[in-house]
Amino acid sequence: MLKSKRTPILAPPRAEKEYTVRIFSEQCDGCKLCVEFCPKDVLEIDLESFNSRVLHYAKVIKPDECVGCEQCERICPTASIFILEKDIS
């Protein structure tokens, strides 16, 4: 087969990105803003557990559905939620 000197105009398609949601439960005050603003319902308030300040905190219930929009990270008043991109290579 002959080698071509042509190069593609567009980059080859990459796999979709995956994200991890990290919640620091000790900082979380359970305000529910992250739960309300998440478009994929990835989070909920854990009503069975308390942090050291005797407050319910947010937890991840659908980790594979996070789309990395960072709405929860931006809206969190205590800065206790972080969205991290997974290395899928």
N, CA, C and O atoms as a CHARMM CRD file, in Angstrom:
* protein
*
  356
    1    1 MET  N      0.83500  -1.17400   0.00000 PROA 1      0.00000
    2    1 MET  CA     0.00000   0.00000   0.00000 PROA 1      0.00000
    3    1 MET  C      0.88700   1.24800   0.00000 PROA 1      0.00000
    4    1 MET  O      1.92100   1.28400   0.66700 PROA 1      0.00000
    5    2 LEU  N      0.48300   2.24300  -0.73600 PROA 2      0.00000
    6    2 LEU  CA     1.26000   3.47100  -0.83500 PROA 2      0.00000
    7    2 LEU  C      1.01100   4.37800   0.36200 PROA 2      0.00000
    8    2 LEU  O     -0.11000   4.48500   0.86100 PROA 2      0.00000
    9    3 LYS  N      2.07300   5.02500   0.80800 PROA 3      0.00000
   10    3 LYS  CA     1.94400   5.97700   1.90000 PROA 3      0.00000
   11    3 LYS  C      1.48000   7.31400   1.34100 PROA 3      0.00000
   12    3 LYS  O      1.91700   7.73700   0.27100 PROA 3      0.00000
   13    4 SER  N      0.61400   7.95800   2.05600 PROA 4      0.00000
   14    4 SER  CA     0.09700   9.24900   1.63800 PROA 4      0.00000
   15    4 SER  C      0.82700  10.35900   2.38500 PROA 4      0.00000
   16    4 SER  O      1.15800  10.21300   3.56100 PROA 4      0.00000
   17    5 LYS  N      1.07100  11.44900   1.70500 PROA 5      0.00000
   18    5 LYS  CA     1.69900  12.60600   2.34300 PROA 5      0.00000
   19    5 LYS  C      0.65800  13.57000   2.88200 PROA 5      0.00000
   20    5 LYS  O      0.99100  14.59300   3.48000 PROA 5      0.00000
   21    6 ARG  N     -0.59900  13.23400   2.66500 PROA 6      0.00000
   22    6 ARG  CA    -1.67300  14.10700   3.13700 PROA 6      0.00000
   23    6 ARG  C     -1.86400  13.91400   4.63300 PROA 6      0.00000
   24    6 ARG  O     -1.68300  12.81800   5.16400 PROA 6      0.00000
   25    7 THR  N     -2.23000  14.98800   5.29400 PROA 7      0.00000
   26    7 THR  CA    -2.53800  14.91600   6.73100 PROA 7      0.00000
   27    7 THR  C     -3.98300  15.34400   6.92900 PROA 7      0.00000
   28    7 THR  O     -4.48200  16.20400   6.20300 PROA 7      0.00000
   29    8 PRO  N     -4.64700  14.75900   7.89300 PROA 8      0.00000
   30    8 PRO  CA    -6.05200  15.12900   8.12100 PROA 8      0.00000
   31    8 PRO  C     -6.19000  16.58200   8.58300 PROA 8      0.00000
   32    8 PRO  O     -5.32800  17.11200   9.28400 PROA 8      0.00000
   33    9 ILE  N     -7.27200  17.19700   8.18300 PROA 9      0.00000
   34    9 ILE  CA    -7.54500  18.57400   8.58800 PROA 9      0.00000
   35    9 ILE  C     -7.96400  18.62500  10.05100 PROA 9      0.00000
   36    9 ILE  O     -7.53200  19.50300  10.79800 PROA 9      0.00000
   37   10 LEU  N     -8.80100  17.68700  10.45200 PROA 10     0.00000
   38   10 LEU  CA    -9.29000  17.64500  11.82400 PROA 10     0.00000
   39   10 LEU  C     -8.55600  16.58000  12.61900 PROA 10     0.00000
   40   10 LEU  O     -8.11500  15.57000  12.07300 PROA 10     0.00000
   41   11 ALA  N     -8.43500  16.81900  13.90500 PROA 11     0.00000
   42   11 ALA  CA    -7.82200  15.81900  14.78400 PROA 11     0.00000
   43   11 ALA  C     -8.74700  14.61400  14.89100 PROA 11     0.00000
   44   11 ALA  O     -9.96500  14.76500  14.79900 PROA 11     0.00000
   45   12 PRO  N     -8.19300  13.42600  15.08300 PROA 12     0.00000
   46   12 PRO  CA    -9.06100  12.26200  15.23700 PROA 12     0.00000
   47   12 PRO  C     -9.92600  12.39500  16.48300 PROA 12     0.00000
   48   12 PRO  O     -9.51300  13.01800  17.46000 PROA 12     0.00000
   49   13 PRO  N    -11.10700  11.82100  16.45600 PROA 13     0.00000
   50   13 PRO  CA   -11.99900  11.96000  17.61600 PROA 13     0.00000
   51   13 PRO  C    -11.39300  11.30500  18.85400 PROA 13     0.00000
   52   13 PRO  O    -10.79800  10.23000  18.78100 PROA 13     0.00000
   53   14 ARG  N    -11.55600  11.97200  19.97600 PROA 14     0.00000
   54   14 ARG  CA   -11.05500  11.45000  21.25100 PROA 14     0.00000
   55   14 ARG  C    -12.21000  10.84200  22.02700 PROA 14     0.00000
   56   14 ARG  O    -13.37800  11.16200  21.80700 PROA 14     0.00000
   57   15 ALA  N    -11.84900   9.96800  22.92600 PROA 15     0.00000
   58   15 ALA  CA   -12.86800   9.39900  23.80700 PROA 15     0.00000
   59   15 ALA  C    -13.43200  10.51200  24.68800 PROA 15     0.00000
   60   15 ALA  O    -12.73400  11.47600  25.00200 PROA 15     0.00000
   61   16 GLU  N    -14.67600  10.37700  25.07800 PROA 16     0.00000
   62   16 GLU  CA   -15.28000  11.38200  25.93700 PROA 16     0.00000
   63   16 GLU  C    -14.53200  11.44800  27.26200 PROA 16     0.00000
   64   16 GLU  O    -13.97500  10.45300  27.72700 PROA 16     0.00000
   65   17 LYS  N    -14.53000  12.60800  27.84800 PROA 17     0.00000
   66   17 LYS  CA   -13.85100  12.78700  29.12900 PROA 17     0.00000
   67   17 LYS  C    -14.70500  12.20600  30.24800 PROA 17     0.00000
   68   17 LYS  O    -15.93300  12.17200  30.16600 PROA 17     0.00000
   69   18 GLU  N    -14.03100  11.75700  31.28300 PROA 18     0.00000
   70   18 GLU  CA   -14.71300  11.26100  32.46300 PROA 18     0.00000
   71   18 GLU  C    -14.27200  12.10800  33.64700 PROA 18     0.00000
   72   18 GLU  O    -13.15500  12.62500  33.67700 PROA 18     0.00000
   73   19 TYR  N    -15.16200  12.24300  34.61800 PROA 19     0.00000
   74   19 TYR  CA   -14.90300  13.13500  35.74400 PROA 19     0.00000
   75   19 TYR  C    -15.14900  12.42800  37.06800 PROA 19     0.00000
   76   19 TYR  O    -15.94500  11.49400  37.16500 PROA 19     0.00000
   77   20 THR  N    -14.44000  12.90400  38.08000 PROA 20     0.00000
   78   20 THR  CA   -14.61500  12.42600  39.44300 PROA 20     0.00000
   79   20 THR  C    -15.07400  13.59500  40.29300 PROA 20     0.00000
   80   20 THR  O    -14.54300  14.69900  40.17000 PROA 20     0.00000
   81   21 VAL  N    -16.05000  13.36600  41.15000 PROA 21     0.00000
   82   21 VAL  CA   -16.53100  14.39500  42.07100 PROA 21     0.00000
   83   21 VAL  C    -15.93900  14.10900  43.44400 PROA 21     0.00000
   84   21 VAL  O    -16.14300  13.03200  44.00400 PROA 21     0.00000
   85   22 ARG  N    -15.20800  15.07700  43.98200 PROA 22     0.00000
   86   22 ARG  CA   -14.61700  14.94500  45.31600 PROA 22     0.00000
   87   22 ARG  C    -15.35700  15.88700  46.25700 PROA 22     0.00000
   88   22 ARG  O    -15.50200  17.07600  45.97100 PROA 22     0.00000
   89   23 ILE  N    -15.82100  15.35400  47.37000 PROA 23     0.00000
   90   23 ILE  CA   -16.52800  16.15300  48.36900 PROA 23     0.00000
   91   23 ILE  C    -15.80300  16.02800  49.69600 PROA 23     0.00000
   92   23 ILE  O    -15.57500  14.92000  50.18100 PROA 23     0.00000
   93   24 PHE  N    -15.43800  17.16600  50.28600 PROA 24     0.00000
   94   24 PHE  CA   -14.84200  17.17300  51.61100 PROA 24     0.00000
   95   24 PHE  C    -15.97500  17.30800  52.61300 PROA 24     0.00000
   96   24 PHE  O    -16.45200  18.40900  52.88700 PROA 24     0.00000
   97   25 SER  N    -16.39700  16.18300  53.15100 PROA 25     0.00000
   98   25 SER  CA   -17.58600  16.14400  53.99800 PROA 25     0.00000
   99   25 SER  C    -17.44000  16.98000  55.26300 PROA 25     0.00000
  100   25 SER  O    -18.44100  17.46800  55.78900 PROA 25     0.00000
  101   26 GLU  N    -16.23100  17.15700  55.76000 PROA 26     0.00000
  102   26 GLU  CA   -16.04200  17.95600  56.97400 PROA 26     0.00000
  103   26 GLU  C    -16.32000  19.43400  56.73600 PROA 26     0.00000
  104   26 GLU  O    -16.69900  20.14700  57.66500 PROA 26     0.00000
  105   27 GLN  N    -16.13700  19.90400  55.51000 PROA 27     0.00000
  106   27 GLN  CA   -16.40900  21.30300  55.18000 PROA 27     0.00000
  107   27 GLN  C    -17.86100  21.53500  54.80800 PROA 27     0.00000
  108   27 GLN  O    -18.38100  22.63600  54.99400 PROA 27     0.00000
  109   28 CYS  N    -18.51500  20.52100  54.29100 PROA 28     0.00000
  110   28 CYS  CA   -19.87500  20.65300  53.76200 PROA 28     0.00000
  111   28 CYS  C    -20.86300  20.96500  54.88000 PROA 28     0.00000
  112   28 CYS  O    -20.83000  20.34400  55.94300 PROA 28     0.00000
  113   29 ASP  N    -21.74400  21.93800  54.62700 PROA 29     0.00000
  114   29 ASP  CA   -22.76100  22.28100  55.63700 PROA 29     0.00000
  115   29 ASP  C    -24.15700  21.79800  55.23500 PROA 29     0.00000
  116   29 ASP  O    -25.13500  22.11900  55.91000 PROA 29     0.00000
  117   30 GLY  N    -24.26100  21.03000  54.14400 PROA 30     0.00000
  118   30 GLY  CA   -25.54400  20.44300  53.75600 PROA 30     0.00000
  119   30 GLY  C    -26.56800  21.43900  53.25700 PROA 30     0.00000
  120   30 GLY  O    -27.76400  21.24200  53.46900 PROA 30     0.00000
  121   31 CYS  N    -26.13900  22.49800  52.60200 PROA 31     0.00000
  122   31 CYS  CA   -27.06100  23.54500  52.15200 PROA 31     0.00000
  123   31 CYS  C    -27.93900  23.11000  50.97300 PROA 31     0.00000
  124   31 CYS  O    -28.94200  23.76400  50.69000 PROA 31     0.00000
  125   32 LYS  N    -27.58800  22.03600  50.29000 PROA 32     0.00000
  126   32 LYS  CA   -28.33100  21.45600  49.16900 PROA 32     0.00000
  127   32 LYS  C    -28.23300  22.24800  47.86800 PROA 32     0.00000
  128   32 LYS  O    -28.91600  21.90000  46.90500 PROA 32     0.00000
  129   33 LEU  N    -27.42800  23.28000  47.79900 PROA 33     0.00000
  130   33 LEU  CA   -27.29000  24.03000  46.55500 PROA 33     0.00000
  131   33 LEU  C    -26.70800  23.15700  45.44700 PROA 33     0.00000
  132   33 LEU  O    -27.15500  23.22800  44.30300 PROA 33     0.00000
  133   34 CYS  N    -25.72400  22.34200  45.77700 PROA 34     0.00000
  134   34 CYS  CA   -25.10700  21.47900  44.77300 PROA 34     0.00000
  135   34 CYS  C    -26.12500  20.47600  44.23500 PROA 34     0.00000
  136   34 CYS  O    -26.13900  20.18100  43.04000 PROA 34     0.00000
  137   35 VAL  N    -26.96600  19.96000  45.10600 PROA 35     0.00000
  138   35 VAL  CA   -27.99200  18.99800  44.69700 PROA 35     0.00000
  139   35 VAL  C    -28.98700  19.65400  43.74500 PROA 35     0.00000
  140   35 VAL  O    -29.37800  19.06000  42.74000 PROA 35     0.00000
  141   36 GLU  N    -29.38700  20.86100  44.06100 PROA 36     0.00000
  142   36 GLU  CA   -30.37000  21.57300  43.23600 PROA 36     0.00000
  143   36 GLU  C    -29.81400  21.98700  41.87600 PROA 36     0.00000
  144   36 GLU  O    -30.55100  21.98900  40.89000 PROA 36     0.00000
  145   37 PHE  N    -28.53300  22.33800  41.80200 PROA 37     0.00000
  146   37 PHE  CA   -27.96000  22.85000  40.56200 PROA 37     0.00000
  147   37 PHE  C    -27.36100  21.77900  39.66300 PROA 37     0.00000
  148   37 PHE  O    -27.02200  22.07700  38.51800 PROA 37     0.00000
  149   38 CYS  N    -27.21800  20.55100  40.13200 PROA 38     0.00000
  150   38 CYS  CA   -26.63800  19.48200  39.31700 PROA 38     0.00000
  151   38 CYS  C    -27.63800  19.05600  38.23700 PROA 38     0.00000
  152   38 CYS  O    -28.73800  18.61100  38.56400 PROA 38     0.00000
  153   39 PRO  N    -27.27200  19.18400  36.95000 PROA 39     0.00000
  154   39 PRO  CA   -28.21000  18.83600  35.88700 PROA 39     0.00000
  155   39 PRO  C    -28.42200  17.33000  35.72500 PROA 39     0.00000
  156   39 PRO  O    -29.39200  16.91600  35.09000 PROA 39     0.00000
  157   40 LYS  N    -27.55700  16.52300  36.27400 PROA 40     0.00000
  158   40 LYS  CA   -27.64900  15.07100  36.12100 PROA 40     0.00000
  159   40 LYS  C    -28.01700  14.34500  37.41500 PROA 40     0.00000
  160   40 LYS  O    -27.98800  13.11500  37.45400 PROA 40     0.00000
  161   41 ASP  N    -28.35800  15.06900  38.45700 PROA 41     0.00000
  162   41 ASP  CA   -28.72300  14.47900  39.75000 PROA 41     0.00000
  163   41 ASP  C    -27.65500  13.51600  40.26200 PROA 41     0.00000
  164   41 ASP  O    -27.96100  12.40500  40.69400 PROA 41     0.00000
  165   42 VAL  N    -26.41600  13.95100  40.20900 PROA 42     0.00000
  166   42 VAL  CA   -25.28900  13.13200  40.64900 PROA 42     0.00000
  167   42 VAL  C    -25.15700  13.13400  42.17200 PROA 42     0.00000
  168   42 VAL  O    -24.61100  12.19300  42.75000 PROA 42     0.00000
  169   43 LEU  N    -25.65300  14.18300  42.82000 PROA 43     0.00000
  170   43 LEU  CA   -25.46400  14.35700  44.26100 PROA 43     0.00000
  171   43 LEU  C    -26.76600  14.27200  45.03500 PROA 43     0.00000
  172   43 LEU  O    -27.85200  14.49100  44.49800 PROA 43     0.00000
  173   44 GLU  N    -26.62600  13.94700  46.31600 PROA 44     0.00000
  174   44 GLU  CA   -27.74900  14.04100  47.24700 PROA 44     0.00000
  175   44 GLU  C    -27.18600  14.27600  48.63700 PROA 44     0.00000
  176   44 GLU  O    -25.99900  14.05700  48.87900 PROA 44     0.00000
  177   45 ILE  N    -28.03600  14.71900  49.54400 PROA 45     0.00000
  178   45 ILE  CA   -27.61800  14.93100  50.92800 PROA 45     0.00000
  179   45 ILE  C    -27.76100  13.61100  51.67400 PROA 45     0.00000
  180   45 ILE  O    -28.81300  12.97300  51.62700 PROA 45     0.00000
  181   46 ASP  N    -26.70900  13.21200  52.35400 PROA 46     0.00000
  182   46 ASP  CA   -26.70800  11.96200  53.12200 PROA 46     0.00000
  183   46 ASP  C    -27.41800  12.20700  54.45200 PROA 46     0.00000
  184   46 ASP  O    -26.85700  12.82500  55.35600 PROA 46     0.00000
  185   47 LEU  N    -28.62300  11.73100  54.56400 PROA 47     0.00000
  186   47 LEU  CA   -29.42300  11.96700  55.76800 PROA 47     0.00000
  187   47 LEU  C    -29.12000  10.97700  56.88900 PROA 47     0.00000
  188   47 LEU  O    -29.67300  11.09800  57.98300 PROA 47     0.00000
  189   48 GLU  N    -28.25600  10.00600  56.63400 PROA 48     0.00000
  190   48 GLU  CA   -27.91700   9.02000  57.64700 PROA 48     0.00000
  191   48 GLU  C    -26.59000   9.29100  58.33000 PROA 48     0.00000
  192   48 GLU  O    -26.29800   8.69500  59.36700 PROA 48     0.00000
  193   49 SER  N    -25.78400  10.17900  57.76800 PROA 49     0.00000
  194   49 SER  CA   -24.45500  10.45400  58.32000 PROA 49     0.00000
  195   49 SER  C    -24.29700  11.92100  58.68100 PROA 49     0.00000
  196   49 SER  O    -24.96800  12.79300  58.12800 PROA 49     0.00000
  197   50 PHE  N    -23.39500  12.17000  59.62100 PROA 50     0.00000
  198   50 PHE  CA   -23.09200  13.52600  60.06100 PROA 50     0.00000
  199   50 PHE  C    -21.58900  13.74900  59.98600 PROA 50     0.00000
  200   50 PHE  O    -20.81000  12.80600  60.12200 PROA 50     0.00000
  201   51 ASN  N    -21.18200  14.99800  59.77000 PROA 51     0.00000
  202   51 ASN  CA   -19.76600  15.32500  59.86700 PROA 51     0.00000
  203   51 ASN  C    -19.45700  15.75200  61.31300 PROA 51     0.00000
  204   51 ASN  O    -20.32400  15.64300  62.18000 PROA 51     0.00000
  205   52 SER  N    -18.25900  16.22500  61.57600 PROA 52     0.00000
  206   52 SER  CA   -17.87000  16.57700  62.94500 PROA 52     0.00000
  207   52 SER  C    -18.63000  17.78900  63.48800 PROA 52     0.00000
  208   52 SER  O    -18.63600  18.02700  64.69600 PROA 52     0.00000
  209   53 ARG  N    -19.26700  18.54900  62.60600 PROA 53     0.00000
  210   53 ARG  CA   -20.06500  19.70900  63.03800 PROA 53     0.00000
  211   53 ARG  C    -21.53500  19.33900  63.20000 PROA 53     0.00000
  212   53 ARG  O    -22.39000  20.21200  63.34800 PROA 53     0.00000
  213   54 VAL  N    -21.82200  18.03800  63.17100 PROA 54     0.00000
  214   54 VAL  CA   -23.16300  17.47200  63.31700 PROA 54     0.00000
  215   54 VAL  C    -24.10600  18.02300  62.23800 PROA 54     0.00000
  216   54 VAL  O    -25.23600  18.42000  62.52100 PROA 54     0.00000
  217   55 LEU  N    -23.61600  18.03300  61.01600 PROA 55     0.00000
  218   55 LEU  CA   -24.39800  18.45800  59.86200 PROA 55     0.00000
  219   55 LEU  C    -24.42800  17.34300  58.83200 PROA 55     0.00000
  220   55 LEU  O    -23.43000  16.65000  58.63500 PROA 55     0.00000
  221   56 HSD  N    -25.55400  17.16600  58.18000 PROA 56     0.00000
  222   56 HSD  CA   -25.62100  16.23600  57.05400 PROA 56     0.00000
  223   56 HSD  C    -24.79700  16.83300  55.92000 PROA 56     0.00000
  224   56 HSD  O    -24.70000  18.05400  55.80100 PROA 56     0.00000
  225   57 TYR  N    -24.20900  15.99100  55.09700 PROA 57     0.00000
  226   57 TYR  CA   -23.35700  16.48300  54.01200 PROA 57     0.00000
  227   57 TYR  C    -23.73800  15.82200  52.68800 PROA 57     0.00000
  228   57 TYR  O    -24.43700  14.81000  52.65700 PROA 57     0.00000
  229   58 ALA  N    -23.26500  16.41700  51.60700 PROA 58     0.00000
  230   58 ALA  CA   -23.55200  15.90200  50.26500 PROA 58     0.00000
  231   58 ALA  C    -22.71600  14.66300  49.99600 PROA 58     0.00000
  232   58 ALA  O    -21.60500  14.51400  50.50400 PROA 58     0.00000
  233   59 LYS  N    -23.28200  13.77500  49.18000 PROA 59     0.00000
  234   59 LYS  CA   -22.53500  12.60100  48.74100 PROA 59     0.00000
  235   59 LYS  C    -22.85600  12.33700  47.28000 PROA 59     0.00000
  236   59 LYS  O    -23.88300  12.78000  46.76700 PROA 59     0.00000
  237   60 VAL  N    -21.97500  11.61500  46.62300 PROA 60     0.00000
  238   60 VAL  CA   -22.13100  11.27700  45.21200 PROA 60     0.00000
  239   60 VAL  C    -22.92600   9.97800  45.12000 PROA 60     0.00000
  240   60 VAL  O    -22.56500   8.97700  45.73900 PROA 60     0.00000
  241   61 ILE  N    -24.00900  10.00000  44.34400 PROA 61     0.00000
  242   61 ILE  CA   -24.81700   8.78300  44.19800 PROA 61     0.00000
  243   61 ILE  C    -24.74200   8.19700  42.78700 PROA 61     0.00000
  244   61 ILE  O    -25.02100   7.01400  42.59300 PROA 61     0.00000
  245   62 LYS  N    -24.36400   9.02000  41.79800 PROA 62     0.00000
  246   62 LYS  CA   -24.23600   8.54800  40.41300 PROA 62     0.00000
  247   62 LYS  C    -22.90600   9.03300  39.84300 PROA 62     0.00000
  248   62 LYS  O    -22.89700   9.92600  38.99700 PROA 62     0.00000
  249   63 PRO  N    -21.78800   8.47100  40.28200 PROA 63     0.00000
  250   63 PRO  CA   -20.48200   8.99800  39.86800 PROA 63     0.00000
  251   63 PRO  C    -20.20500   8.92500  38.37200 PROA 63     0.00000
  252   63 PRO  O    -19.47300   9.76100  37.84000 PROA 63     0.00000
  253   64 ASP  N    -20.77400   7.94400  37.68900 PROA 64     0.00000
  254   64 ASP  CA   -20.51600   7.79200  36.25300 PROA 64     0.00000
  255   64 ASP  C    -21.30100   8.75700  35.38700 PROA 64     0.00000
  256   64 ASP  O    -21.04100   8.85100  34.18700 PROA 64     0.00000
  257   65 GLU  N    -22.25400   9.47800  35.96200 PROA 65     0.00000
  258   65 GLU  CA   -23.07700  10.38000  35.16900 PROA 65     0.00000
  259   65 GLU  C    -22.59500  11.83200  35.19500 PROA 65     0.00000
  260   65 GLU  O    -23.19900  12.68900  34.54900 PROA 65     0.00000
  261   66 CYS  N    -21.53500  12.11900  35.91800 PROA 66     0.00000
  262   66 CYS  CA   -21.01100  13.48800  35.97500 PROA 66     0.00000
  263   66 CYS  C    -20.47900  13.89000  34.60500 PROA 66     0.00000
  264   66 CYS  O    -19.69000  13.16600  33.99800 PROA 66     0.00000
  265   67 VAL  N    -20.92200  15.06100  34.11800 PROA 67     0.00000
  266   67 VAL  CA   -20.49800  15.56000  32.81000 PROA 67     0.00000
  267   67 VAL  C    -19.44500  16.65600  32.91000 PROA 67     0.00000
  268   67 VAL  O    -19.01900  17.20500  31.89400 PROA 67     0.00000
  269   68 GLY  N    -19.02400  16.97600  34.13100 PROA 68     0.00000
  270   68 GLY  CA   -17.96700  17.96300  34.32100 PROA 68     0.00000
  271   68 GLY  C    -18.39400  19.39700  34.11300 PROA 68     0.00000
  272   68 GLY  O    -17.56500  20.23400  33.75700 PROA 68     0.00000
  273   69 CYS  N    -19.65700  19.71000  34.32400 PROA 69     0.00000
  274   69 CYS  CA   -20.14400  21.07400  34.10600 PROA 69     0.00000
  275   69 CYS  C    -19.66700  22.03200  35.20400 PROA 69     0.00000
  276   69 CYS  O    -19.66600  23.24800  35.01100 PROA 69     0.00000
  277   70 GLU  N    -19.26900  21.49000  36.34200 PROA 70     0.00000
  278   70 GLU  CA   -18.73100  22.24400  37.48700 PROA 70     0.00000
  279   70 GLU  C    -19.74300  23.18300  38.13700 PROA 70     0.00000
  280   70 GLU  O    -19.34900  24.09900  38.85900 PROA 70     0.00000
  281   71 GLN  N    -21.02500  22.97800  37.90000 PROA 71     0.00000
  282   71 GLN  CA   -22.04400  23.81200  38.53800 PROA 71     0.00000
  283   71 GLN  C    -21.98200  23.66400  40.06000 PROA 71     0.00000
  284   71 GLN  O    -22.06200  24.65400  40.78700 PROA 71     0.00000
  285   72 CYS  N    -21.84100  22.44200  40.53000 PROA 72     0.00000
  286   72 CYS  CA   -21.79600  22.20300  41.97500 PROA 72     0.00000
  287   72 CYS  C    -20.56900  22.86100  42.59100 PROA 72     0.00000
  288   72 CYS  O    -20.64500  23.43700  43.67600 PROA 72     0.00000
  289   73 GLU  N    -19.44900  22.77500  41.90400 PROA 73     0.00000
  290   73 GLU  CA   -18.20200  23.36900  42.39200 PROA 73     0.00000
  291   73 GLU  C    -18.31800  24.89000  42.49800 PROA 73     0.00000
  292   73 GLU  O    -17.84700  25.49100  43.46500 PROA 73     0.00000
  293   74 ARG  N    -18.94000  25.49700  41.51000 PROA 74     0.00000
  294   74 ARG  CA   -19.08100  26.95600  41.49000 PROA 74     0.00000
  295   74 ARG  C    -20.07500  27.47600  42.52700 PROA 74     0.00000
  296   74 ARG  O    -19.87200  28.54500  43.10200 PROA 74     0.00000
  297   75 ILE  N    -21.14300  26.72400  42.76500 PROA 75     0.00000
  298   75 ILE  CA   -22.21200  27.21300  43.63400 PROA 75     0.00000
  299   75 ILE  C    -21.94300  26.92400  45.11100 PROA 75     0.00000
  300   75 ILE  O    -22.59000  27.52100  45.97200 PROA 75     0.00000
  301   76 CYS  N    -21.01900  26.03800  45.42300 PROA 76     0.00000
  302   76 CYS  CA   -20.77300  25.62400  46.80800 PROA 76     0.00000
  303   76 CYS  C    -20.21500  26.77800  47.65000 PROA 76     0.00000
  304   76 CYS  O    -19.11800  27.26100  47.37300 PROA 76     0.00000
  305   77 PRO  N    -20.95600  27.22500  48.67300 PROA 77     0.00000
  306   77 PRO  CA   -20.49900  28.34700  49.48500 PROA 77     0.00000
  307   77 PRO  C    -19.33200  27.99500  50.41000 PROA 77     0.00000
  308   77 PRO  O    -18.62200  28.88700  50.87400 PROA 77     0.00000
  309   78 THR  N    -19.13100  26.71000  50.68000 PROA 78     0.00000
  310   78 THR  CA   -18.03400  26.30800  51.57100 PROA 78     0.00000
  311   78 THR  C    -16.83500  25.75200  50.81300 PROA 78     0.00000
  312   78 THR  O    -15.87200  25.30300  51.43400 PROA 78     0.00000
  313   79 ALA  N    -16.87300  25.77400  49.50100 PROA 79     0.00000
  314   79 ALA  CA   -15.78900  25.26300  48.63900 PROA 79     0.00000
  315   79 ALA  C    -15.38900  23.84800  49.03500 PROA 79     0.00000
  316   79 ALA  O    -14.20700  23.54800  49.19900 PROA 79     0.00000
  317   80 SER  N    -16.38500  22.98500  49.18700 PROA 80     0.00000
  318   80 SER  CA   -16.09600  21.61300  49.59800 PROA 80     0.00000
  319   80 SER  C    -16.29000  20.59400  48.48100 PROA 80     0.00000
  320   80 SER  O    -16.17000  19.39300  48.72600 PROA 80     0.00000
  321   81 ILE  N    -16.58800  21.04300  47.25600 PROA 81     0.00000
  322   81 ILE  CA   -16.77000  20.13300  46.12200 PROA 81     0.00000
  323   81 ILE  C    -15.77600  20.50600  45.02100 PROA 81     0.00000
  324   81 ILE  O    -15.59500  21.67700  44.68700 PROA 81     0.00000
  325   82 PHE  N    -15.14000  19.47200  44.47100 PROA 82     0.00000
  326   82 PHE  CA   -14.19100  19.66900  43.38200 PROA 82     0.00000
  327   82 PHE  C    -14.44700  18.63200  42.30100 PROA 82     0.00000
  328   82 PHE  O    -14.70200  17.46500  42.59700 PROA 82     0.00000
  329   83 ILE  N    -14.37800  19.06300  41.05000 PROA 83     0.00000
  330   83 ILE  CA   -14.53700  18.18400  39.91200 PROA 83     0.00000
  331   83 ILE  C    -13.15700  17.95500  39.31400 PROA 83     0.00000
  332   83 ILE  O    -12.45700  18.90800  38.97000 PROA 83     0.00000
  333   84 LEU  N    -12.76900  16.69800  39.19100 PROA 84     0.00000
  334   84 LEU  CA   -11.45900  16.33100  38.64400 PROA 84     0.00000
  335   84 LEU  C    -11.65400  15.51000  37.37300 PROA 84     0.00000
  336   84 LEU  O    -12.50900  14.62500  37.31500 PROA 84     0.00000
  337   85 GLU  N    -10.85100  15.81500  36.36000 PROA 85     0.00000
  338   85 GLU  CA   -10.92600  15.04800  35.12100 PROA 85     0.00000
  339   85 GLU  C    -10.09900  13.76700  35.27900 PROA 85     0.00000
  340   85 GLU  O     -8.94500  13.81100  35.70500 PROA 85     0.00000
  341   86 LYS  N    -10.70400  12.63400  34.93200 PROA 86     0.00000
  342   86 LYS  CA   -10.01400  11.35000  35.03200 PROA 86     0.00000
  343   86 LYS  C     -9.07000  11.19300  33.85800 PROA 86     0.00000
  344   86 LYS  O     -9.35300  11.66200  32.75500 PROA 86     0.00000
  345   87 ASP  N     -7.95000  10.53400  34.09800 PROA 87     0.00000
  346   87 ASP  CA    -7.01800  10.21700  33.01800 PROA 87     0.00000
  347   87 ASP  C     -7.43800   8.88800  32.41700 PROA 87     0.00000
  348   87 ASP  O     -7.25600   7.84300  33.04100 PROA 87     0.00000
  349   88 ILE  N     -8.00100   8.91200  31.20800 PROA 88     0.00000
  350   88 ILE  CA    -8.54000   7.69300  30.59100 PROA 88     0.00000
  351   88 ILE  C     -7.63100   7.17100  29.47900 PROA 88     0.00000
  352   88 ILE  O     -8.07500   6.40500  28.62400 PROA 88     0.00000
  353   89 SER  N     -6.39200   7.57200  29.48700 PROA 89     0.00000
  354   89 SER  CA    -5.48300   7.10500  28.42800 PROA 89     0.00000
  355   89 SER  C     -4.90200   5.74700  28.73900 PROA 89     0.00000
  356   89 SER  O     -4.12100   5.21500  27.95100 PROA 89     0.00000
